[in-house]
Amino acid sequence: MNNCVAHKGGNYIVYHFNETTPGNKILDEGIHTGLETEGICNEVTFEFDNTLHMIRFKNVGGIFMKDIHKWNDKDNSWSKVFDLQGDINRKFAYPEGQTKLIYSGSTTEGMLYLVGELAETITIFSINMIDGTVVKETEMLDEENQRRFMTTHAVYHNGLVDVFGGRQGCGFMPIHGESLRFNLTTKSHKFVEFECDSEEHLGMSAISFVKYLPKHDAIIEGRSWRTCGRSRPMYDSNVWLLEKLTSDKPVWRRLTNKIPNGKDATENEIFFVTCDANEEVLLYGCKKKGIYVDKISFAKEVVPTHTLVPAFSMTDGDVQAFLMHGKLYLFTTTFYDQPTYNWGHRVLHNGSSLVVFDLENDQFDIKNIQKIPSLNCPEDCEEHLFVFNDQLHMITYSHHGAIKFKELYVFDFEKLEWYSKAKINDFLSLNGNDVTNKFDLIMANSTEDGFAYFAVIVDSSANLISLDITTGQIKIAISQILPEGPCPKLVSAVVANGNVDILSGTIGCGFLFQNAAVLRFNLKGKTLEMKAINADQAPCVGSSGPKHRQYIANQNCWLQMTGYNRKEMHSMVHDGSLYAIYQAGTESPVWKKFDNVITYTQAYQSDFVIYDSDRNRIIFGHPTIGLFFQYLKPKI
């Protein structure tokens, strides 16, 4: 077992940080002499009475607390305060098992509170800082810990100790939606669930620090690293505030502060981050650029939601939205049973309804719901819809056992019906090895030079298909064998700058979204490669990938809007955040996050989200709840 400890001696640096610029003054630095210790010894460091203190303990086979030392500023060394007494020894059932001891806070009367973890028994200890007496206050026994909760951090406040941690799943999985709360007065404990003041996902990033802010009666929490899908670990720069601590459900709020992590590991990679609760500042250090100090901002910056129209229909179903002619066209799909394939689906070609909203006047152009007749397609028939030259197109295809394109249609807005533009009955070349397989065909969110593009994985090959929208001619543009490894599941695509970039994920513990790279087809070179994305501001929608996508060609901005995230091992939770990939199809694509958040109630399960570029606003809703909008912040 390896320990990184301070009581063995080593380098130290003392900074003066009452400045807001990097490179703060070094008051002192040097090498301090270590303390003598018998065998392996661990430590907990903490601030008490404006002085750095340290508890030494052994954590193999139990928790065995030894003594408390404090840092002496005059000679920069550790000096003993006292040996601990009382409930200082807690044996573990397994002699070689390792335990934890976590500092949670102290009172003005000189009582210190620690959290000990032995297997799955979690114990609260108090230490009297006057005489060094240790008392076991309360605990949750192994058999009570049916959630198999594991501790990482703890905070004392108002006679309570909130313990933060997670569970073992796909590795260790931090959980930010609850804490294990110990009441020191009643000697009781319970799990307390938290809410979020917006529908941003709390994430599953590791905690870098938690501190109690007495002036606000709130807990501040910083994050460090997160994993999403099977992509590389990414740094999480967010800072969160937990408010309404004594309510039934305390509330998380994401602060506007960020703790950026630089790319150059030799100069500006973050190597520590913490918070001064009294001064209410964040402190973080870079390897060569020094200490940064940021004042915590408690201001709430919420992008307001405006109502366009209240609920106007009781017609349920998925909604597909399209922008054309300065109007918003809302098609509501109908359910079509597929008994041969043991499921059904919602499609427009089997009949739908339509309402039209005039964006110039913010009023209905066609308020009465118009019924669109069915095309009477066969049972195994899917569809993709797209806008080209201000006309709405639909291509139909089947995907069981093979990809077979059928027909290209255009919508007649005067007659309110579909008419055939081209039949595509001879395209039968993408056959799979198993006739029972269902292949997922995705369509790029844009067109280029009069062509639409589709991508599909059939067995071990990735295929890019081009459609000449004018003639209806369709062909395989690129087909490449995938490299060995997990087969990607395609999510969405965009064509830009002569490339088709595809977001994807893999099937692991459920769906795992890959947010740090795209699969890229090069249209000229006929190649396929994996291209990394700058993912510092990437979304965590690991359970679904972004649900709504839209490409703004004149800004090379590929919007990625809302989605679902994993909650613990099996559940999913709505994430209403908005993101975009800028510079798609180039050598340097990059994720950017917007300030907007769309709540689950407004988004609805069968929602649409679309960007009105002429007015810089996001429009969303459903006929059964109404139409809403937010101005996009910042602007594209």
ZINOR-V989303 format. One record per pair of residues at least 24 apart in sequence whose C-alpha atoms are under 8 Angstrom apart, sorted by the first residue. I is the first residue (numbers start at 1). J is the second residue. If there is no record, write none. Layout:
i | j
I | J
I | J
This chain:
i | j
3 | 42
5 | 42
5 | 43
6 | 34
6 | 43
7 | 34
7 | 35
7 | 43
7 | 78
8 | 33
8 | 34
8 | 35
8 | 36
9 | 33
9 | 34
9 | 35
10 | 34
17 | 291
17 | 293
19 | 293
20 | 292
20 | 293
20 | 294
21 | 292
21 | 293
22 | 289
22 | 290
22 | 291
22 | 292
22 | 293
23 | 289
23 | 290
23 | 291
23 | 292
24 | 290
24 | 291
24 | 292
32 | 76
32 | 77
33 | 77
34 | 78
35 | 78
44 | 101
44 | 102
44 | 103
45 | 103
46 | 103
48 | 106
59 | 98
59 | 99
59 | 100
60 | 95
60 | 96
60 | 97
60 | 98
60 | 99
61 | 91
61 | 92
61 | 93
61 | 94
61 | 95
61 | 96
61 | 97
61 | 98
61 | 99
62 | 89
62 | 90
62 | 91
62 | 92
62 | 95
62 | 97
62 | 98
62 | 99
62 | 118
63 | 88
63 | 89
63 | 90
63 | 91
63 | 92
63 | 99
63 | 100
63 | 101
63 | 116
63 | 118
64 | 88
64 | 89
64 | 90
64 | 91
65 | 89
82 | 131
82 | 132
83 | 132
84 | 132
84 | 133
84 | 134
85 | 132
85 | 133
85 | 134
86 | 133
86 | 134
86 | 135
87 | 133
87 | 134
87 | 135
87 | 136
88 | 134
88 | 135
92 | 118
92 | 119
102 | 152
102 | 153
102 | 154
103 | 153
103 | 154
103 | 155
104 | 153
104 | 154
104 | 155
104 | 156
104 | 161
105 | 155
105 | 156
105 | 157
106 | 156
113 | 156
115 | 154
115 | 163
117 | 150
117 | 151
120 | 145
120 | 148
120 | 149
120 | 150
121 | 145
124 | 182
137 | 184
137 | 187
138 | 182
138 | 184
138 | 187
138 | 188
139 | 189
140 | 189
152 | 207
153 | 207
153 | 209
153 | 210
154 | 210
155 | 210
155 | 211
155 | 212
155 | 219
156 | 212
157 | 212
159 | 183
159 | 184
159 | 185
160 | 184
169 | 569
170 | 509
173 | 204
173 | 568
174 | 204
174 | 205
174 | 206
174 | 207
175 | 204
175 | 568
176 | 202
176 | 203
176 | 204
177 | 202
192 | 248
192 | 249
193 | 248
193 | 249
193 | 250
194 | 249
194 | 250
194 | 251
194 | 252
195 | 249
195 | 250
195 | 251
195 | 252
196 | 251
196 | 252
196 | 253
197 | 251
197 | 252
197 | 253
198 | 253
198 | 597
198 | 599
199 | 574
199 | 575
199 | 576
199 | 577
199 | 597
199 | 598
199 | 599
199 | 600
200 | 574
200 | 575
200 | 576
200 | 577
200 | 597
201 | 540
201 | 565
201 | 573
201 | 574
201 | 575
201 | 576
203 | 540
203 | 565
205 | 236
208 | 273
208 | 274
209 | 273
209 | 274
209 | 275
211 | 275
211 | 277
212 | 277
213 | 277
213 | 278
213 | 280
214 | 277
217 | 243
217 | 244
217 | 245
218 | 242
218 | 243
218 | 244
218 | 245
219 | 243
222 | 273
222 | 274
228 | 512
228 | 513
228 | 514
228 | 515
228 | 540
228 | 542
229 | 505
229 | 506
229 | 511
229 | 512
229 | 513
229 | 514
229 | 515
229 | 542
230 | 505
230 | 506
230 | 512
230 | 513
230 | 514
231 | 514
231 | 515
231 | 516
231 | 517
232 | 516
234 | 535
234 | 536
235 | 261
235 | 536
236 | 536
237 | 261
255 | 297
255 | 298
255 | 299
255 | 300
256 | 297
256 | 298
256 | 299
256 | 301
257 | 294
257 | 296
257 | 297
259 | 284
302 | 595
302 | 596
303 | 595
303 | 596
303 | 597
303 | 630
303 | 631
303 | 633
304 | 630
305 | 628
305 | 629
305 | 630
306 | 628
306 | 629
306 | 630
307 | 626
307 | 627
307 | 628
307 | 629
308 | 362
308 | 363
308 | 626
308 | 627
308 | 628
308 | 629
309 | 363
309 | 626
309 | 627
309 | 628
310 | 625
310 | 626
310 | 627
311 | 622
311 | 623
311 | 624
311 | 625
311 | 626
311 | 627
312 | 623
312 | 624
312 | 625
312 | 626
313 | 623
313 | 624
314 | 623
314 | 624
315 | 623
315 | 624
316 | 623
316 | 624
317 | 346
317 | 606
318 | 346
318 | 606
318 | 607
319 | 606
319 | 607
319 | 608
319 | 622
320 | 608
321 | 608
321 | 609
321 | 610
322 | 387
322 | 610
323 | 612
324 | 387
324 | 390
324 | 391
325 | 390
326 | 358
326 | 359
326 | 360
327 | 356
327 | 357
327 | 358
327 | 359
327 | 360
328 | 356
328 | 357
328 | 358
328 | 359
329 | 354
329 | 355
329 | 356
329 | 357
330 | 354
330 | 355
330 | 356
331 | 355
337 | 379
338 | 379
338 | 380
347 | 382
347 | 383
348 | 374
349 | 374
349 | 375
349 | 376
349 | 377
349 | 383
350 | 374
350 | 375
350 | 376
350 | 377
351 | 375
370 | 416
372 | 416
372 | 417
373 | 417
375 | 418
384 | 443
386 | 445
388 | 447
399 | 438
399 | 439
399 | 440
399 | 441
400 | 435
400 | 436
400 | 437
400 | 438
400 | 439
401 | 431
401 | 432
401 | 433
401 | 434
401 | 435
401 | 436
401 | 437
401 | 438
401 | 439
402 | 428
402 | 430
402 | 431
402 | 432
402 | 435
402 | 438
402 | 439
403 | 428
403 | 429
403 | 430
403 | 431
403 | 439
404 | 428
404 | 429
404 | 430
408 | 472
421 | 472
422 | 471
422 | 472
423 | 472
424 | 472
424 | 473
424 | 474
427 | 474
427 | 475
430 | 458
431 | 458
432 | 458
432 | 459
433 | 459
440 | 490
442 | 490
442 | 491
442 | 492
442 | 493
443 | 492
443 | 493
444 | 492
444 | 493
444 | 494
444 | 495
444 | 500
445 | 492
445 | 493
445 | 494
445 | 495
445 | 549
445 | 550
445 | 551
446 | 494
446 | 495
446 | 551
446 | 553
447 | 495
448 | 495
448 | 496
453 | 495
455 | 490
455 | 493
456 | 490
457 | 490
460 | 487
464 | 521
477 | 523
477 | 526
478 | 521
478 | 523
478 | 526
478 | 527
480 | 527
480 | 528
491 | 545
492 | 549
494 | 551
494 | 558
494 | 584
495 | 585
496 | 556
496 | 584
496 | 585
497 | 584
497 | 585
497 | 586
498 | 522
498 | 523
498 | 524
498 | 585
499 | 523
499 | 585
500 | 585
501 | 584
501 | 585
504 | 545
505 | 545
510 | 543
511 | 542
511 | 543
511 | 544
512 | 542
512 | 543
512 | 544
513 | 541
513 | 542
513 | 543
513 | 544
513 | 545
514 | 542
515 | 539
515 | 540
520 | 585
532 | 589
533 | 588
533 | 589
533 | 590
533 | 591
534 | 588
534 | 589
534 | 590
534 | 591
535 | 590
535 | 591
536 | 591
537 | 591
537 | 592
537 | 593
538 | 579
538 | 591
538 | 592
538 | 593
539 | 577
539 | 579
539 | 593
540 | 565
541 | 565
541 | 566
541 | 575
542 | 566
543 | 572
548 | 608
548 | 609
548 | 610
550 | 610
550 | 611
555 | 582
555 | 636
556 | 582
556 | 583
556 | 584
557 | 581
557 | 582
557 | 583
557 | 584
557 | 636
558 | 582
558 | 584
561 | 609
562 | 598
574 | 600
575 | 599
575 | 600
576 | 600
576 | 603
594 | 632
594 | 633
594 | 634
595 | 632
595 | 633
595 | 634
596 | 630
596 | 632
596 | 633
602 | 628
